[in-house]
């Protein structure tokens, strides 16, 4: 079994360490700087406008930035989550060791540059949490903040992506559901993510914020299943 078995968001290619970056592949380091992330937000803004049949300028850039951020961090977290669950070794890859193809949305192609691996991390859940809080996800999250996306929204997006990865694993492989939930809850309990979600009495995950999609998707009735705005 490999992380790819959990769905398209878990798929990641391996590129040789000595391979050159060439089209259509680009370095994900561009998403860790404001100008590069803004370009991604502008692309998502155009896609949202086309999807909803409105003029592009009517879609707030900060809304597009939040939606873009959620998509990128979900794409980064999913393969790392899947690999940690299956191998017991947390991720160490940096943003500069990742490549992507900037398709408008969904599970865009993602690749990592091969390099020698170190010893397995004993507590892989802590390693995953540290990687999310300080590594590539944090860099992209900081860049999104330059487009007026609040910290609550950004880190709520990250929490949602962690929970979403566990949910995808459970859906694809029910026999791994308990392990996936346990891993996600360990990550979600960290100081970095704990303020931005809660679990209700039935154990259902709920954000304490919104990704802002309701501002372009037809009102509060069109929010995501884990949104704070959902009754």
Residue pairs with C-beta under 8 A, 6 or more apart in sequence:
1 86
1 173
2 82
2 86
3 10
3 11
3 12
3 78
3 79
3 81
3 82
3 83
3 85
3 86
4 10
4 11
4 12
4 82
5 172
5 173
6 78
6 82
6 168
6 169
6 172
6 173
7 78
7 107
7 168
7 171
7 172
8 106
8 107
9 74
9 75
9 78
9 79
9 107
9 165
9 168
10 78
10 79
10 81
10 82
10 165
10 168
11 79
11 107
11 110
12 79
12 110
12 111
12 112
13 109
13 110
13 111
13 112
14 111
14 112
14 114
15 25
15 99
15 111
15 112
15 113
15 114
16 113
16 114
17 113
17 114
17 115
19 113
21 27
21 99
24 101
24 109
25 99
25 100
25 101
25 109
25 111
26 99
26 100
26 101
26 102
27 96
27 98
27 99
28 95
28 96
28 98
28 99
28 100
28 110
28 136
29 36
29 95
29 96
29 98
30 36
30 37
30 39
31 37
31 40
31 72
31 95
31 100
31 139
31 140
31 143
32 95
32 136
32 139
32 140
32 142
32 143
33 143
34 143
34 146
34 147
36 143
37 65
37 68
37 69
37 140
37 143
37 144
37 146
37 147
38 65
38 146
38 147
40 68
40 72
40 102
41 61
41 64
41 65
41 68
41 144
41 147
42 61
42 64
43 68
43 102
43 104
44 64
44 65
44 67
44 68
44 71
44 104
44 105
45 56
45 59
45 61
45 63
45 64
46 56
46 104
47 104
47 105
48 59
48 63
48 64
48 67
48 216
49 55
49 56
49 58
49 59
52 59
52 216
52 217
52 218
54 216
59 216
60 212
60 215
60 216
61 147
61 148
62 147
62 148
62 149
62 212
63 212
63 213
63 215
63 216
64 216
65 144
65 147
65 148
65 149
66 144
66 149
66 153
66 154
66 157
66 211
66 212
66 213
67 211
67 212
67 213
68 144
69 140
69 141
69 144
69 149
69 154
69 157
70 157
70 160
70 161
70 211
71 105
71 106
72 140
73 137
73 140
73 141
73 157
73 158
73 161
74 160
74 161
74 164
74 165
75 100
75 107
75 108
75 110
76 98
76 110
76 136
76 137
76 140
76 161
77 132
77 137
77 158
77 161
77 162
77 165
78 161
78 164
78 165
78 168
79 110
80 90
80 91
80 93
80 128
80 131
80 132
81 128
81 162
81 165
81 166
81 169
81 180
81 183
81 184
82 165
82 169
83 89
83 91
84 90
84 91
84 124
84 125
84 127
84 128
84 183
85 169
85 176
85 179
85 180
85 183
87 120
87 124
88 120
88 121
88 124
89 117
89 120
89 121
89 124
89 127
90 121
90 123
90 124
90 125
90 126
90 127
90 128
90 130
90 131
91 127
91 128
91 131
91 135
92 118
92 127
92 131
93 112
93 135
93 136
94 135
94 136
95 135
95 136
95 139
95 140
97 112
97 113
97 115
98 110
98 111
98 112
98 113
98 136
99 110
99 111
99 112
99 113
100 108
100 109
100 110
100 111
101 108
101 109
102 108
103 109
121 127
125 183
125 186
125 187
126 186
128 183
128 187
129 186
129 187
129 190
129 192
131 137
132 138
132 158
132 162
132 187
132 192
132 193
133 190
133 192
133 193
137 158
141 154
141 155
141 157
141 158
144 154
145 151
145 154
149 212
150 209
152 195
152 196
152 208
152 209
153 209
153 210
153 211
153 212
155 192
155 193
155 195
155 196
156 196
156 197
156 207
156 208
156 209
156 210
156 211
157 211
158 193
158 196
159 188
159 193
159 196
159 197
159 207
160 197
160 207
160 211
160 224
160 226
162 184
162 187
162 188
162 193
163 184
163 188
163 197
163 205
163 226
165 180
165 184
166 180
166 181
166 183
166 184
169 176
169 177
169 180
170 176
170 177
170 180
170 181
187 193
188 194
188 197
195 208
196 207
196 208
196 209
197 205
197 206
197 207
197 208
197 226
198 205
198 206
198 208
199 205
199 206
200 206
205 226
206 226
206 227
206 228
206 230
207 226
207 227
207 228
208 228
209 228
210 223
210 227
210 228
210 229
211 224
211 227
213 222
213 223
213 224
214 220
214 222
214 223
214 227
214 229
217 223
220 229
223 229
223 230
224 230
